Amino acid sequence: MTPDLKDRKVVVYGLAKSGLAAIRLLRAQGARVTALDARTEEALGETGRELKAQGVTLVTGPTPPGLLESQQLVVVSPGVPLALPEIQKARAAGVPVWGEVELAWRYLSHLPFIGITGTNGKSTTTALTGELFSRSGRRTFVGGNLGRPLAEAALSPGDWEALVVELSSFQLEGIDSLRPRGSTILNLTPDHIDRYASHEAYGEAKARIFRNQAQGDFVVVNADDAHVLRLAEAAKVPVYGFSLTGRPVAAAPTLAGMAVAQPGGFRFEGAGDKGETFTLTNRALRGAHNAQNAMAAALLARLAGVAHEAVQAGLDSYPGLPHRLESVRVLDGVEWVNDSKATNVDSVLVALRAFQKDVLLIAGGKGKGAPYQPMVDEGRGKVKGVLTIGQDAGTIAQAYEGSCPVYACETLAEAVRRARALARSGDTVLLSPACASYDQFQNFEHRGDTFKRLVGEL
């Protein structure tokens, strides 16, 4: 299983974070590496200069004819479509084509691997599952599509006792032998329509997560998602479900067990100890969407042998991801929440569903052309005022006209100042912009960090 790549000719196609991690791993294995990227050497800047200084052959621009076919292995970054003609020619010539996670897996296959995919919630579920494993005392690598490339773990395999890995559909296209001990598809909604011919093709890419699973492995799926249930019919291992209602929405494969939401938490039925329950009181896991994430993470952990006590401790201690319904501060009874990651209307709807009443919403920025009416409808009876910022402030104000008071603030600093004056004990001030940040900030992280600093100075 572990490949001997010493002196082998390997191309790494795509020099983003995962491609660079793959190069580090390949060089550590003694491979003769060629780095290929469509950008110019000038655009690559310092990255290109460092690679050349390390003895890596750098090829930029269009792929030279015959380059990939002359290699003994091609490793592709997730952003490089496998349907490209040059990659298809390499495969036809018998050259193995692996994604970065497949390459890394070849050096980590002795470790328990938990793979997590889906359209939404992957990052939260991955980080939370990692927290549950860590609470059990296992040295756990958490990464993949979430921040740290898996190749980083493969550089020091002795440091880890478990792997919890977020996998995008792009990454799953590039797997060959990767076999998760436990896998999950959290949900499936239309996405990446520029890369897939159909929603079905997108789902098939996701379903690759359990294609290599065998005896002793398990699958966890969202029993509230009909498409996910259909994909699970192809699984060859026990399938467990999680549900907000306890009633699968479609004809499901025979489920070996189910996690079902209940007031204040959820219970397991037929998984682990029959009837065991967990509480969800952590602000970082508020809302129905996070109840689903928590059930998925808990199932993955329990089925992989993490004790009930460790799972509950992890659910209680999980700090949440920055900029995603991140509780920043409670001041004079008012909670301030940073959801700067909500750069579209759908994300704001998820955020609003996590609250029952008395929300002061800070929204605006560089709009994406989507109508804001769904936010207005979702917020009826709970949003008591909207504070607008950025380029799309006027459009948002028009949408909310007659629904609730709108306060034109222009800048985030003014919105925080105004919200401080308006908020009363029991209220929530929610930054959930529904817009990109580039009109006033470098990115959504910069916007969220600015919000946290402003709130901290109150």
N, C-alpha and C positions, 0 to 999 in steps of 0.2 A: 504493500500500500504506500509506504513512504518512498517517494521517488529519489533516485540518485541523479542529481542535476549537475554534478561537477563537470565542468568543461562543455556542458551542453549549450547549444545555441538557442536562446530564448528571446522572443520579442515581447515587450510589454506595450500594449496599445492603449494610449490614454494616460496622461500624466497628472491627473487630479490626485486627491489624497490616497485613494486605494491603490492607484497605479504606482505611486512613489513607495508605498509600503511594500507592495509586491517586489519592487526592484531591490529594496533593502533585504528582503528575505532571500531572493534569488542570488544576490551577491554573497550573502552569508553561506549559501549552499555551493558556492564556487561556479555558478553558471556564467556563461558569456552573454551579457545582456545588451540588447539593442532597445532603446526607448523610442517609441514612435508616437507622434502627436500631430494633429492637423494644424495646430497653431505654428506660427513662425518662431524661429529661434529668438527673435527680438521680443516677441510677445511672451515667451516663456521666461525671459529675463534671467534672474539669479538661479532659478530652478535648473534651467538648461546648462548654465555654467558649472553648477555644482555637479551635475551628472557627468559631464565631460571630464571634470577634474577627478572623478572617482573611477574613470576608465570605462564608463558606459558609452556605447556608440549612440549618438543622438541623430535621429532622422525626423525632420519636420516637413509640414506641408502634405501634399498628396502622397499616398503610399506608393513607393517605387514598384513597378511590375516585378513579380517574382520574389519580392522580399519575404513575404510570409510563408510561401511554399518552400523556401530554402531553410526554414527553421526546424528545430526539433520540438518546439512547444511555443504556442502563442497564448499569452495571458492578457485578457481584455478587462478594462475598467468598466464599471456598470453603465457609464454614459455612452459606450460605443455599441451600436446595434450589431447583433450577430448576423443580421441579414445583409450586411455590407458585402458587395461582390468579392472584395479581396479576402474577406474571412471565409466566405463560401468556397472560394478557390483553394484556400489552405486546407480546409476540411476535406475537400475532394481529393487533395493530394496526400491525404493520410496524416496531416499534422494535427495533433491534439490541440483543441482550443478550450481553455479553461477560464472561468472568471477568477478574480482575486480570492474569493471565499473558497473556491474549490482548491486552488493552490494551497492556501493556508490550512484547509482541512486535512490535506494529505499528511501534514506534520502534527496534527492534533487529534487524529481519529481515535486515540486511546482514551479521550476524555468525554464525559457526558456532555452532549451538545443539545441545547434547547433553542429551537429556531422559531422566530415569531414574524409573521407577515400579516398583511391586510391593507386596506386602503387608508384607514384612519386608526389612530390609537397605538400604532406600533411602538413609537418611542416611549410613551408612558408605560406600556405593558412590559417592554424590555427592561427599562430602568427599574420598575417595580419588581419584576421577577428576579432581577439581579440582587435587589435588596433582600428579598425573601431567602435566596440562596446564601447570601452573605451572613444573614442572621443565624443560619444553621452552622456557621463556623467554616464553611467551605471558601477557599480562595477562588473567587469567581471573576472571570473576565466578562465584562459587559461592553458590547460594541457592535461592530458590523456597520449597517447603514446609520447607526446611531453613534456618530463621532469617531470612534477608534476602529480602524480597519482590522479585520481578523488576522491579517498577516503580522500585526504587532504582537499578538499572542503567540504566534508560531515562532517568533524570534526568541522567545524564552518559555518554551512549553512546560518546563518544570515548575514555573511559578503558579500554575493554575490547577484547580481541582474540578472546575466546571466552567462551561462556556454558555453564556446567554447572549444570543445574537439576533439583532434585527436584520431581516432580509427583505429587500425590495424585490419587485417582480424582475427588474433588470438583473439583479444579482442572481436570482433563481434561474434565469435563462442560462447562466454560465456554469451551473453545477453539473457534475457527471456522476461522482460516487458519493457525494456528501450525504451522510445519513444521520439525521437528528434522532436523539433518544426520545425527545418529545417535540412535537410541532403544533403550531396553531395558525389558523386563518381567522382573524378577528372579525372581518366584515369585507364586503366587496361592493363598491360603488364605482360608477364610471370615472376613469382617470387615465392619464397618459394616452389620450386618443390620438396624439400625434405619432405614437410608436406602434400601436396595436391596431390591427385591421378591424377588430370588433371587441365588444365587452367580453365575449366568450373567450377570445384569444388572450385577453388580459387575465381572465380567471384561470385559464389553463397554465399560464406562466406562474401564477401564485400556487397552483396545486402541485407544482413540481417539488414543493417543500416536503411532501410525504411519499414521493415516488420510490425512494430507496429504503424506506422504513421496513423493518422485518420483525420477527418474533422478539418480544421483550420491549418493543417501542410502543408509543401511543400518540394519538392525535386529539387535539382539543379544538372544537369549532363553535361558532356562534349559532345557536339553535334558533335565534330570532332572524336569521338571514337565509332566505330560501336558496340563493345562489351558492352560498357557502355549504349548505347541507347537500346540495346536488354534487358539488365537487368532492365532498367527503365520501360519497358512495364508492369512489375508486380506492379508498384507503384499504390496506391489507392488514391493519392492526386495529386494536380496540379504539373506538371513537367515543369521546366524552363531550358533552355539550355544556354551554352556559346560557342562561336565559333570564330575562327580566320578568317573564310571566310563568315559566315552567311548562309552556305549551309550544312545542316546535311549530314554526309557521308553515312547514311543508312536510311532505312525507320524508322522514329522515331515515338514515341508516340506523340499525339497532344501536342505541346508545348504551355504553357500558356504565354510564353514570351521568349525573347532571348537577351543576351548580345553579341554584335558583335564588334570585333576589328576594329578600323579605325586609320588612321595616327594620332599619338600623343595621343591615348587613346582608348576609346570604347564608344558605345552608347547602351542604352536599347531600345528594341522594344517590347512594350506591357507589360513591367514590370515596376511598379512604374508609374511615370508620363511619358506618351508616348513621346518618343523622347529625354529623358534626356541624357546628355552626361557627361563623366568624362575624365579628362586628366591624362596621365601617363608620368611624367617627372622625377620621383624619380629614381636615379641611382640604388637603391636597388631593383627595379622592372624592370630592363632592360631585354630584350630578349622575344621571343615569349612565352616561357614556363611561364615566370612571367606575361605576359599579360593574359594568361589563369588563372593563380592563382588569379590575381587581379580581373578578371571578376567574378570568382566564389565567392570570398570573398565579393565583392560589392553586388552581387545578394543576398547572404545569409543575409547580413546586411540590405539591403533595404527592403527585403521581411519580415524581422523581425521587421521593424519599425524604423530603424536608418535613420535619415534625410540625404538628399542629401549632405548638407553642411558638416556634420560630416564624411560621407564616403569620400568625396574629401579631407578633412583635414587629414584623416587617411592615404589615399593613398600618400599624400605629405610628411607625417611625418614618415612613417614606416621606422625603421632603418635597416631592414633586419636581417637575422640570422647570427650569427658569422660563419665564414669559408665557407659561400656559396655566391660566387660572392660579397664578402664584400669589399666595397670601403674603402681602408685604408688611402690613402693620395693622394693628387695631388701636385707634387713637380716639379717646373719649367715646367709646362705644361704636365707632365707625370703622368698618373693615375696608382696607384699600387693597385692591386686587389687580395684579399685572397680568393681562392677557394679550400682550403686544404681538404674540405669534398669530393672533387672529387677523390675518391680512385679507380675508374675504368674508362675504356675508354668511356663508354656511358655517364658518368657524364661530362667528358671533352668535348664531342661533344655538350652537352647542353650549356656549358660555351662558347665555341667558337662561337656558333650561336648567342650569345648576342653581338658580336662585328663585326664591318664591315671591319676594316683594322688595320694595324700597331700594331700587337700584338707581344710582346716578351714573349714567353711561357717558364715558368720554370716547368719541368716535371721530374719524376723519383722517385725512392724509391724501395720498395719491390714489384716486379711485380707479377701479378696474372695469367700470361700465355696467356692473350688475345692479339691478334695482334694489333699493333699500327697504321696500315695502315689507318683505318677510321679517325683517328686524322689528319693524313697527308692530306687525301683527303678533309676533312672539312676545313682545314686551308689554302688551296691553295688561294693565293691572299690576305690573311689577316695576316698570321703568317710570320713575317719577320725574325725570328730567334728563335731557341730553345736552352735553357740553361739546361743541363742535370745534375741530381744529383742522388746519391744513387746506389743501386745494379743494377738496370735495365737500367742504363745510356747508356751502350753500345748497348743494344737492341733497345732503342729508337733512338739512333744516326743512327743505320743501317736503320731504317724505314724512317728517314728523309733525308737520303743521296740523294743528287741531287735535293732535293725539296727546301731547304732553308739552310742557315748557321746553324751549330750546334756548340755550345760552351760547352766543357766538364768542368764542375765546381766542381763536386764531392760533395761539401757541399752546403747547402742552403745559408750560409753566403757568400761564394764565388759567388754564383749565383746572389745574391742581389748586391754585389759589381760590378760584371761584367755588370749586367743589367743597373746599374746607369751610367756606362761609355758609354754603347751602346745607351741608349734611347734618343730620341729627342722629343721636344714638340709636343704633339698630339699623342704620342705613349701610349700604355697600357702595363704594365708589369703584367702578369697574372700567379700567382701560381695556377696551376691546374694539379696535379701530375700524375693522372691516375694510381697511385700505392698506396699500403698501406705504412704506415709510419714507421713500426717497425724496419727497418734496422738502422735508425738514431734517431728516436723519440719514445716517449711513446705511442702516438696515434696521430690521425689527428689534434686534438685540440692543442696538444703540438707543432706540426709542424706549424700550423697556427699562434699560439701566438708568436712563434719564428720569423716567417716572419714579423709579425706586429711590433715586437720589433726592428728588424733589419732595417725595413723601417723607423720607427720612429727616429732611430739614424742617418739617412742620413742627 
